[in-house]
Structure formats: structure tokens, C-alpha cells
Amino acid sequence: MILDITVYTQTGCRFCTYLKDFLKENNIPFFEKNIAENEIYRKEFLDLDGRGVPLTIIKNDIYIGCTEDVKTGALNYRLI
């Protein structure tokens, strides 16, 4: 299964935890990339001009933080 939602996270980030919990509670599949535990994921994150986590990619749209925009984007994606 190809997941169109990727969430870049970091160990100890409470907003990352909030977002992951939201996605799980709403049965929205996602792929987590922890930038603190994997150097390849960290490089990808920096190549995306990542400045903060969580950084979420839904299809080709990039969201930073645990905002209503990312939650709405994920819920709308689930409906497709």
C-alpha cells in the first residue's frame, strides 16, 4: 500500500504526538519519518526546507505544525 501522507517527526515533540494521535483516531494511514532517529529522513526534511516538526506532506501539499489546516487536509484526503 502506498501512503500519500508522510509526517516528519522528532522524538519528544508533543505536537508530533498530537498529530499522530489525531491521524490514528481518524483512521488516516500515514508514514512517519522520525528525523532524530534516521539521518536519511533528516536530510529529506532539510531538503524540503524543513524548519519545524511536525512537517506533513499530503500528496504534494506541505503543512508545518499541528494546525487545523493539516487536520482538514488529512480528513479531506481520507474522503477521496
N, C-alpha and C positions, 0 to 999 in steps of 0.2 A: 504494500500500500504506500503510495506517495502522499506525504503530508505537505500541504500547502501553507501551513502555519509553522513558522520557526520562531522560537523565543530564545534570545541570548540572555543568559542569566549569570549571576555571580553568587558564590557561596556567601550566606549571611545577609543577602539583600531581602529585606522584608517585602518590598514592593514586587519583587520577583515571585516571592511565595504567594502574595495576594493574587497576582495574575494567574499563576499556575493553578491555584485553588479554584479561581473563577472558571477557568477553561475546563478543569476536571468536573466541577459541579454542573456545568452545562453540556457535558459530554462532547466537548470540542477537541478532537485529536490535534496534537501538536508535537513538534520535535524540539526538545530542549538542548541547547548548546551552552554548557557552563564554561565561561571564559577563564575562570580561575583554575579549572582542572584540566583544560586542554589547550595547548599552545596553538593548534591549528584553528580552533574556534576563536581564540583571541585574535589571531591575525585576520580572520574573516571579519570579525567585529570591527577592528580598526580600519580595514579596507572599506567598510560601509560608513566610515567617518563616525563610528560609534563614540558617543560621549557620555553615555549613561545607560544603565540597565534598569529594568528590562528593555531590550530593544526587540521589537516583534516585527516580523515580516509576514504579511498575509497576501498571498500571490505576489505582486510586485510593489505593494504599498508598505512603507516603513513607518512604524509608530515607536515613539520613545516614551517610556514610563508606563504606569498602570492607570491609564486615563479612560474616560468614558468613550473616547474615540476608538481606542483599541478594542474595548469590550464590544462596542457596537459593530465594528468591523468583523470581529470574530463571530458574533451572533449572526450577522448577515451572511457571512461566508458559509456558516453551517446550513443556512436555508437554501443554498444554491444546489 
